[in-house]
Amino acid sequence: MLQPQGIQSLLVVPIFWDHRLEGFAGFDHVRSHRIWSAEEIGVLRIVVNAFAQAFERRRREELERHLHRIAYHDPLTALPNRILFGERLEHALSEARRNGQTFAVCYVDLDGFKPVNDTHGHEAGDRLLVEVARRLGHHLRVSDTAARLGGDEFAVLLRGLRSAAEGTAMVERLLRHLAEPFEVSPGVIVRIGASVGVRLVPPDDADAGTVLRQADKAMYTAKQHGAGRFCIFDPARHRIDADTTARPTPPAVPTRGSLRPHRIR
């Protein structure tokens, strides 16, 4: 079989890894038939062992990448999950404490997701979540992070803002993009929207959990005022409100005064 190729003698050793045949390694000789020496066979075995170790390293690296994806990414949308988002938020907070960098945490809750899920089925609902994730990622910068926290709730980290106004302008654009139609199955077009709570950092030294909870609170306030709105949590006003509620006079300013709802048109 090998003679048409001019091979007169062949030494082949199989490469096994994890009890599976991965391939072969060998030497060939085209001039004449020969007997392979023990030294040549030993060299080939060394080569085969090196290949087997390379296969093992590759499979281990693939397994580690797979486990990392499972641990830190949402299986449906492939976005970062709550754990990875929390780590990136902690990193952004550390940077803000060092250099005063401004960033925004946005807590996003979809408006009208449940009717889509109930009317068109879970497959259409999953498709909608995937498209929302794709749209969020498409309209963010490389330095930003979009994550799925669970259900129809997402979070967005907008880093390196030059001002609070830049952050709110980006939130307005995201809301407009999410208000555009989605195709959840062939010929089925739906419209949803989103309510967003925004927490700007700095001015204080709150931890990641507190910042995310405050953005969540702002989101609920926005939703109470109607769909398609965002609301900014003001930590300074919130602290003042907390102080004044303990005094008999003057009357306390309602807590919702620390949250400013905005309607996107």
Beta strands, then each sheet from edge to edge (+ up, - down):
strand 1: 9-17
strand 2: 20-29
strand 3: 102-111
strand 4: 145-150
strand 5: 153-161
strand 6: 182-185
strand 7: 188-190
strand 8: 193-201
strand 9: 229-233
strand 10: 259-263
sheet 1: 1+ 2-
sheet 2: 4+ 5- 3+ 8- 9- 10+
sheet 3: 6+ 7-
end
